[in-house]
Amino acid sequence: MSTLTHGENVRRASRRTRTALAALALLAAFGSGRNAAWAETSGDGDDKGAGERLASRKELRKMKKHLDRLYRGMVIEHVFSGDDGRDVACVTLASQPALRHAKLHKHQIQLAPGKDVGVVRGELPDGGKDPAGDETAGYGGELRGDADAQGRKRACPKATVPLPLVKLADMARFPTLKAFLAKIPGGKPDDELKPEENVGPTDLHQYAYVREYIDNWGAETVFNVWSPYVERSNEFSLSQMWVVRGSGSSRETIEAGWQVYRQKYGDWRARLFLYFTPDNYGDGGCYNLDCSGFVQVASNVYIAGGFTNYSTDGGSQYVFKLLWVRDPANGNWWLKYGNTWVGYYPTELFDASGLRDKSDKLSYGGEIIDRQTSGRHTRTDMGAGGFPGDGFGHTAYQRSLRYVDLTYTYRSHDGLFEARDDANCYDVDLKSSSGTWGDYFWFGGEGYDSVSCQ
């Protein structure tokens, strides 16, 4: 077991482990070297549109300082290469980066949600194969225990959590540290939560989703997982749920789902992702484990990991389930992936006008980024790229939508409504079933088509 500090040798380990971890420390801190990081752009020359170049050496120094602070003092018990090629460290619970947050210095890690959370009333059957023909996604952000190219087991010991290590070269695909941490490069969205007020298909953010305004202590949905076409590396396509409270500068959210975003992850496949903001998409939040905040306790879930199975047009359909729920004992917001309690955002991150006590808005749906390259709408797909009317096997969906009320009881929604920026580009169709699908919706579209979405 070793303490990892950038630039320091790793002590109290075997020579072999010490050498591997020392190299990993340098790799995590400097990537391919300072010059390589400086030259890095948001994509390769043929990646359908490179994005911003790193803005300055000053920003590079900010990025390195962020990594130094984030990873300082980590205690690592095992390292391996993920199936996506990223270096993953198995970090002890008490030394994980989440606890570097200024508000969490005295935080006591909660190993599992309280008993009230564990027995949320009104439980319905889990996902899995059902009469509609969809199947569980198998490995999707979960570590399978297979071996990497060096023969190291892709699994973390108990009482450790898998941390995909960010390198300077990863960060240098963005112009600034702020852009790397933001929901999208450039900072705050036009209005993450009020697309009905946007001006239409020329907005940077475009949405097709359903929402209900209701006091709640959490929400659950089953995601149909695809890996859609995204035209540019600095655009993304996602399917997620938002748990929200507050307005203006006091808006706070926790978010989760799947996302294709090459500039962030380095490839074009969908990945499990998290995001939170305690300050209306200001500087306080981030994706995944890229800053201090989310406290992970599960050793087998790889946040920002990909999936072994993706739905195909006219072929097999795959799903996974996520639940956000607030623990009444302490106010922590827990994430459950399938049947695994992954971890939580501590209540200390939020305030009384935001998510500390409850949420009052729930949204589920799709979002894309449109860079308006060459004066036209992006060709980036939302969902599966099919419109709602294309139906099962051709259109993405979320199903079995439920929320947790203030008595910790699962409830079906009765006030959901649809919202979209421009139905010619991306649309949504809300439905209801008396079977296992419950409340569900089809959503998506293909973007630019030269006739209706320009």
N, C-alpha and C positions, 0 to 999 in steps of 0.2 A: 504494500500500500504506500503510495507516494504523493507528496505534495507538489503540484505543478505550478511554478511561477515563471512567466516568460523570462528567458535569458538566464535562468538558473539551472544547475544540474538537479536531477531528481535523486533524492536520497532514500534510504531504507527500502531498497528493492534489490532483486537479483541483478547481476551485471547485465544480463540480456534485457530484462525489463527496463532497467535504468537507461540503457542505451536507446531503446525504442522510444521511451517516453521523452527523453531529452530531445531526440530528433523531432518528435511530434510537437513538443513545445515550440521549437524554432519554426516548424512548418506552420503551426497555427498562428504564430505571431507575424511571420513575414511572408507566408505564401511562397512564391517562387523568387522572392527577393524584392527589395524596395523598388528597383528599377522596373522589374516586371509588373509590379502592382501599379506603378505610376503610369505605365503604358497601357494597362488594361482598359478595354472599353466594355460596353454593355453586351457585346455579342461578337461572333466571328464575322469575317467579311461577307460570308454568304448566308448569314442567319436570318435573311428576310428583314433586314433593317437594324443596323447597329444603333445604339442609343447614345446617351451622354458619355463623354469622357470625364475621368476624374478631374475635378475643377482646379486643384492646386496641390502643391506639396504640403501646404498648411492643412488642407483637408485630410491628406494622407496621415499626417501626424495626429490629427484628431481621431482618426479611425484606429490607429495603433494604440493610442491612449485608452480608447473605449475597450479594445480587446484586453489590454493589460489589466484594466480595472475589473472587467467581467470575469476573467479566468484566473486572477491572482488567488493563490491559496487552494486551488482545487486539489482534492485527493482522489487519485485515479487508481483503480484496481485492475482494469483491463482495457485494451484498445483493439480496435479492428477496423477494417474498411467496409463501409456499407455497400450494398449491391448497386448503389448509385456512384460509388467511387469516393464518397466523402469519408474523412477520418472521423470515427466515433469513439468517444471516451466514455467509459463506465465510471461515473463520478459518484462519490459517496453522498448520501442525502444531505448531510449537514454542510458539505462544502460546495453544493451546486450554486451556479451564478445567481439564481433568483434572490438569494439572501444578501447580495451586495447592495440591494436597493436601500436607500437612506431610511425608508420607513419600515424596513424589515430587520434592522439590526438586532432587535430583541424578540423577533418572531420565533415561536415554538412550532416546529413542523408538526402538522396533523397527519398521521399515517393513514387514516381512513375517515370517511365522513361519519358524523354522529348517527346514532341509532334511528333518529327521526328520518334522516335522509335515506337510510338503508331500507326503510319500509314505506316508501312513498305509496300511498293507497291508490287502488284502482289500476294496478299493473295489468297491461294488456299483453298478448303474446309477443315475443321478440320478433325480429325480422326473420331472416332465413328464408328458405324456399316456401312460397305460398301459392295459392291458386293462380295468381297472375303470372307466375313463371320466373320471377327474379330469384337470385341466389345471393348468398353472402359473398363478400368480396375476397374471402380468404385472407391472405396476408395483405394488410393495408395499414402501413405504419407500425406493424407488429414485427418483432424480431423472431426469426424462425429457428435460430440455432444452427444454421448451416455454416460452412467455413468460407472465409475469404480466400483470395489468391495466395496468401501467405500461410494458410492453414489455421488461422485464428478463428475461433468460434464467434459467430455473430450473435452473441447473447451477453447479457450483463448479470453479474452475481446479485444475490439478494442484497437489499439495502444500498444498491447503487441505481443510478438512472442513466440511460443513454443520452449523451450530449453530442450532436453533430457539430464539430468544431468549425467555426467561421475563420476564414483566412483573409489576409489583407487583399489578396487577388479577388476574392469573392466580393468584398466591399467596394473595390475599385471599379466594379462595373457600374457604380453609381457616382454621380458628380460630387456628392457631399455625404457626410455622416448622417445628417438629417434626412436626406433622401433615402438612404439605405434603411433607416428605421421606420420611415413613413409608410402608410397604407399603400401609397403609390409615390414614385419619385416626383419631387416637386412639392410634397407636403400635403396639406389638407384637401380633401375632396371638395367639389363644388357644394354639395350638401348631401352627405352620406345617407341621410335618413329622410329626405323629403324630395325624392325624384319627381314627384308630381309638380314641383315648382320649377324644375329645370326647363330649359328652353327647347329641348328636343334632341334630334340625332347629332347635333354638332357638339354636344357636351363631352368633356373628357371622360366622365363616368356615365355609363348607361346601365339601366336596371330593368329587370322584369321579375316581380316578386309579389308576395302576399304579406299582409300585416294585420295585426290587431293591437289596439291600444287597450291594455288591461293590466291591472296590478297583478304581479306574479312573482314567484320565487324560482322560476326556471322554465325551460322548454326542451322539447325533444322532437327529433325528426329522423327519418330514414332517408339517406342520400342514395340516389342512383348515380354511380360513379362512371364518368367518361374521361377521356383525355383529348379534348377538342383542339382543333386547329387554332393557333394564335399567330397572327401575321408577323408581328414584330416582337423582338425580345424584351422591349420595354413597354409592352402591353400585357394584360393578363385576362384570363377568363376564369370565373369561379362559380361555385354553388355553395352557399353558406346559410347559417342562421345568425341573426343579430339579437342580442339581449341588451336592452337600452334603457337608460333613464337620464333625464336632464335635457336642457336645451341651451343653445348658444354655447358660451364658454364652459358651462357646467355639464355638458353632455358627456356621458361615460358609456362605454360599450365593452362587451366581451363577445367575440365572434369565433366561429369555427366552421370548417367544411373542407372541400377540396379545391385546389387551385393549380392552374398551369401558368407559370411565370418564370420564363427562362432567365431574365435578368437577376432574379432573386435566387433561383435554385440551380442554374447552370444547364438545364435540359428542358425538353418540351413535354414532359409527362406530368400528369396530375399528381399532386401530393396532398397529404393530410396537413392542414395548417390551422394555426390559432392567430388571433390578433386581439389586442386590447388597447383602449385609450382611456386615460383618466382625465383628459383635458381637451376634449373636442378635436381629436386628431392633431394635437400639438406635438411637442417634443417628448411627452412623458411615456408614450406607449411604443409597441413594436410588434413584429411578427414573432411567433414561435418562442424560441429561447434566445433571441438575438439581443435582448437586454435583460436586466433583472426584473422579475415580476412573477412569472408563472412558476409555482412550486410543484415539481413533479415527484411522484412517489412510486409509480409503476416502473418496474425494471424492464418490461417487455414491450413498451410502446415507444416507437421512434417518431417523435414529432418532426414534421417536415419530411417524413419518409414517403416513398411511393407505394404503389399497390401491385400485387402480382396479377390481378385480373382487372380488366377494364371492359365496360360494355362496348359492344360493336353493333353497327347498323344492321338490323335484321338478324342479329345473332344473340348470344347469351347476354343477359342483363345482370349486373352485379350491384350490390348495395352494402352500406354500412350505416350504423346507427350512432348518433351522438345525443347526449343529454347534458345540459347545463342545469345545475340546481344549487340553491343557496342553503348552506348548513345553518339551521336556526341557533345552534349552540354558540357560534362565533362569527357568523356572517360571511365565511369563506365561500367562494363560488366554485363548486366542483364540476369537473368534466368527466363524464363516463363515455368510454368508447366501446361499443358492443356491451360486454359484461365486465369490463375492466375500469376501475376508478383510476384515472390517469394522474390527476393532481388538481390543483386549484389556484385561482387568483385570490390572494389574501384580502380580507376586508380592509386592511390598513391602506390599500392602494386607492380606495374610493372614499367619497365623502357623503354627507347626509342628503345633499341635493342630487346625488347620483346613485350609484349602485350599492351603497353601504347597507341600506335597509331593504330594498326591493328593486324590481324593474317595473316599468309601466308601458313598455313597447316591445313587441316581438315581431321580427320580420324573418322571412324565409324566401330564398330565391337566388337569382343569378345577377352577376355584375361583370361588365367588361370595361376595358380602357380603349378609347378610340383616339389615336394620335393625329388623325386627319392628315395623314401623309399624302403628298401629291394632290392636295385639295379634294380628296374624296374620303368617304367613310371607310373605316378599316374592314377587312374581310374576316376579322376574328370571329370565330363561332362562339355563341353562348350555349351552354349545356351540351347537347349532342350536335348542334348545328341545324337540327330540325325544328320546325315551328310546332306549336301545341297540337294543331290538327293532324300532324303526321302520325301520332299515336305511339303505342307501346313498341319498343324496339327501335324507334327512329327519333324519339323525343326524350329529353331528360326530364326527370321528375323528382320531387320529394313527396314522401307519403307518411302516413301515420303521425301527422302533426298533432302534438298535444302540449299543454302547458301545465305547470304545477302552481296551484293557487296558494293563498296565504294560510291555508290549513294543511299544506303538504298533501294535497289530493290531486291526482291526475285529472285533467278536464279536457274535453273536446272543445275546440274553438267554436264560438257561435257569432263572432263579429269580424271574421277575416274579410279583407277586401283586396282587390287586385290593384297593382300600379305598374306602369311601364312608361318609358320615355317616348318611344315611337314604335308602334306595333308593326310598322313596315320593316323594321330592323330586328327587333326582338319582342316577343310577346309572352303572355302568361294566361293560363286558363285554370281557374280554381274549380275543384270538384269535391264531392263528398260521397262516401260509400258506407254501407252498414257492415262491411266485412273488415278484414285486417288492415285495409288501406286507410280507413277512416277519412279524415280530411286530407286531400292531396292536390297537387297541381302539376300540370305540364308547363314547361317553359323553354324558351330558347329562340334561336334564329341564326342566320348565316351572315349577317352584316351586309356589306356592299353587294348590290346586284345590278347596278347601273340603271334600274328602272324606278324602284320604289324606295330603296335605301341608298342614298347617295352621300 
